[in-house]
Amino acid sequence: MTPPVPPVVAVVGPTAAGKSALSLALAEALGGGVGGGVGGEVGGEVGGEIVNADSMQLYRGMDVGTAKLRPHERAGIAHHVLDIWEVTEPASVAEYQRLARAAVDDIRARGRVPLVVGGSGLYVRAVLDEMDFPGTDPQLRAELEDELARVGPNPLYERLRAADPAAAEAILPSNGRRIVRALEVIALTGRPFTARLPGPRPAYPAVWLAVDRDDVDERVAARVARMWDEGLVEEVRGLVDRGLRRGRTARAALGYAQVLQYLGGEITEEGAYGETIRATRRFVRRQRSWFRRDPRLQWLDGSRPDLVDTAVAAVNAGVAATGGGG
């Protein structure tokens, strides 16, 4: 008999909750197969491969500030859809969707389990759910971007919050490009930006896992300290030479935006450090709010010593419930 095609496993949750560590361990644990043989080659080889769903890890050179695993930290597990754009390029969820689905299809065709891993909820859904993305209107976009350049993101964010509170909750107030895009879609469609996110219509059979923990705030502080120790300021300086300030998406990334302010003389380095912690904690709350709305997610306590065993059991149960892929 032809073995069933492996399902997809989503590993999501807020920043600093432990998604990367869990995904590596889960990819190794699936080496013996899931659901009675789905997803791994015999002999204990790694059965999972990771598809990135962190919107900022798509940028080449943005490594320290995004906690991107270095090749030697990946435990020999293949990682896909990383480092695809220069920092000057605006993000495109539609382009990401195309690349990520191609990776998922290839991994499944080889009998392995794709693990879609990241904290960018829209990007995860773009891969795993049937979603179409509206086009753009060059004149309207230019008008909104001109307004953004003149008055900054705050007035546009307040307009978005009035028009679509759910979208405002999911977008950082400093992320001018995403605010502009949301306002553009609202103007073009006459509907809230979030109205284009339909109820779940799966593109793949999938098991949805979310990892969180009570000490994320403390872990955020430790993570930012590690970023500074590992050279975030130097990384940003190098990226400035490659056009970071022109990158409408990349320059708004957590940590990078604050260091750019420091390098521009707007705040002190201590101020950039503290604001990175505060902004990341605010973002964590937004991530939790986004993910909590999805009833498919099985929430796992990332601090539990049996986390990996619990995750494997959840995957197996999910595969059994969905009929083992397809």
Rosetta blueprint (number, residue, H / E / L):
1 M L
2 T L
3 P L
4 P L
5 V L
6 P L
7 P L
8 V E
9 V E
10 A E
11 V E
12 V E
13 G L
14 P L
15 T L
16 A L
17 A L
18 G L
19 K H
20 S H
21 A H
22 L H
23 S H
24 L H
25 A H
26 L H
27 A H
28 E H
29 A H
30 L H
31 G H
32 G H
33 G L
34 V E
35 G L
36 G L
37 G L
38 V E
39 G L
40 G L
41 E L
42 V L
43 G L
44 G L
45 E L
46 V L
47 G L
48 G E
49 E E
50 I E
51 V E
52 N E
53 A L
54 D L
55 S L
56 M L
57 Q L
58 L L
59 Y E
60 R L
61 G L
62 M L
63 D L
64 V L
65 G L
66 T L
67 A L
68 K L
69 L L
70 R L
71 P H
72 H H
73 E H
74 R L
75 A L
76 G L
77 I L
78 A L
79 H E
80 H E
81 V L
82 L L
83 D L
84 I L
85 W E
86 E L
87 V L
88 T L
89 E L
90 P L
91 A L
92 S L
93 V H
94 A H
95 E H
96 Y H
97 Q H
98 R H
99 L H
100 A H
101 R H
102 A H
103 A H
104 V H
105 D H
106 D H
107 I H
108 R H
109 A H
110 R L
111 G L
112 R L
113 V E
114 P E
115 L E
116 V E
117 V E
118 G L
119 G L
120 S L
121 G H
122 L H
123 Y H
124 V H
125 R H
126 A H
127 V H
128 L H
129 D E
130 E L
131 M L
132 D L
133 F L
134 P L
135 G L
136 T L
137 D L
138 P H
139 Q H
140 L H
141 R H
142 A H
143 E H
144 L H
145 E H
146 D H
147 E H
148 L H
149 A H
150 R H
151 V H
152 G L
153 P H
154 N H
155 P H
156 L H
157 Y H
158 E H
159 R H
160 L H
161 R H
162 A H
163 A H
164 D L
165 P H
166 A H
167 A H
168 A H
169 E H
170 A H
171 I L
172 L L
173 P L
174 S L
175 N L
176 G H
177 R H
178 R H
179 I H
180 V H
181 R H
182 A H
183 L H
184 E H
185 V H
186 I H
187 A H
188 L H
189 T H
190 G L
191 R L
192 P L
193 F H
194 T H
195 A H
196 R H
197 L L
198 P L
199 G L
200 P L
201 R L
202 P E
203 A L
204 Y L
205 P L
206 A E
207 V E
208 W E
209 L E
210 A E
211 V E
212 D E
213 R L
214 D L
215 D L
216 V H
217 D H
218 E H
219 R H
220 V H
221 A H
222 A H
223 R H
224 V H
225 A H
226 R H
227 M H
228 W H
229 D H
230 E L
231 G L
232 L H
233 V H
234 E H
235 E H
236 V H
237 R H
238 G H
239 L H
240 V H
241 D H
242 R L
243 G L
244 L H
245 R H
246 R H
247 G L
248 R L
249 T L
250 A H
251 R H
252 A H
253 A L
254 L L
255 G L
256 Y H
257 A H
258 Q H
259 V H
260 L H
261 Q H
262 Y H
263 L H
264 G L
265 G L
266 E L
267 I L
268 T L
269 E H
270 E H
271 G H
272 A H
273 Y H
274 G H
275 E H
276 T H
277 I H
278 R H
279 A H
280 T H
281 R H
282 R H
283 F H
284 V H
285 R H
286 R H
287 Q H
288 R H
289 S H
290 W H
291 F H
292 R H
293 R L
294 D L
295 P L
296 R L
297 L L
298 Q E
299 W E
300 L E
301 D E
302 G L
303 S L
304 R L
305 P L
306 D L
307 L H
308 V H
309 D H
310 T H
311 A H
312 V H
313 A H
314 A H
315 V H
316 N H
317 A H
318 G H
319 V H
320 A H
321 A H
322 T H
323 G L
324 G L
325 G L
326 G L
